Amino acid sequence: QRGNGAAGQGKRRPAPAESTNAEAFYYLKQMNTQTPMIIVLDNGEELHGHIEWYDRGCLKVHRDDGPNLLVYKHSIRYLYKAEEAAN
């Protein structure tokens, strides 16, 4: 028995990984295949296009029906493949 109160110290669980790379894997897959996507913004507006590139805070969306857009991730409610909209 230890009398210094250090019992159990040093056996802490490691902090969870900040990133599982799932987001990067998903974006890279959609970029490489130029998958048509629907991006729904916080205000309900829908953007149609494919993801051209991304970084930590933004997506660049290539659109055929308008100018390409740089969209902040924090303004995206959700996104999905356009082919899923038909189902």
C-alpha positions in Angstrom: 0.0 0.0 0.0 1.3 3.4 -0.9 0.9 6.2 1.5 1.5 9.1 -1.0 -1.9 9.0 -2.8 -0.3 8.0 -6.1 -2.3 4.8 -6.4 -3.8 4.4 -9.9 -2.0 7.4 -11.4 -0.1 6.8 -14.6 -2.7 4.4 -15.9 -5.0 6.9 -17.6 -6.7 6.1 -20.8 -5.2 7.8 -23.8 -7.3 10.7 -25.2 -9.3 9.7 -28.3 -7.9 10.5 -31.6 -8.8 14.0 -32.8 -9.6 12.5 -36.2 -10.5 9.0 -37.4 -9.8 10.1 -41.0 -13.3 9.0 -42.0 -14.2 12.5 -43.2 -11.0 12.7 -45.3 -11.6 9.2 -46.7 -15.2 10.2 -47.7 -14.3 13.5 -49.3 -11.4 11.9 -51.2 -13.6 9.1 -52.6 -16.2 11.6 -53.7 -13.6 13.9 -55.3 -11.8 11.1 -57.2 -15.1 9.8 -58.7 -16.5 13.3 -59.1 -19.7 12.1 -57.5 -22.6 14.5 -58.0 -23.5 15.8 -54.5 -26.3 17.7 -52.9 -25.2 20.0 -50.1 -27.9 21.4 -47.8 -26.9 24.6 -46.0 -28.1 25.7 -42.6 -30.6 28.1 -44.2 -32.1 25.2 -46.2 -30.6 26.2 -49.6 -29.4 23.2 -51.7 -26.2 23.3 -53.7 -25.7 20.8 -56.5 -22.3 19.9 -57.8 -19.2 17.8 -57.0 -16.5 18.4 -54.4 -13.4 19.7 -56.1 -11.3 20.0 -53.0 -11.6 20.5 -49.2 -9.5 21.6 -46.2 -10.1 21.8 -42.5 -12.8 24.5 -42.8 -14.1 24.6 -46.4 -15.3 22.7 -49.4 -14.9 23.9 -52.9 -18.0 22.9 -54.9 -17.8 22.7 -58.7 -21.2 23.5 -60.2 -22.5 23.2 -63.8 -25.4 25.5 -63.2 -23.6 28.4 -61.6 -20.2 29.6 -60.4 -18.0 27.3 -58.3 -18.4 28.0 -54.6 -16.2 27.9 -51.5 -18.5 26.7 -48.7 -17.6 26.9 -45.0 -18.2 23.5 -43.4 -19.8 25.1 -40.4 -22.6 26.4 -42.7 -23.4 22.9 -44.0 -26.3 21.1 -42.4 -25.6 17.8 -44.3 -24.6 16.5 -47.7 -25.4 13.4 -49.7 -25.0 11.8 -53.1 -27.4 13.1 -55.7 -28.2 9.5 -56.8 -29.7 9.0 -53.3 -32.2 11.8 -53.9 -34.0 9.7 -56.5 -34.6 6.8 -54.1 
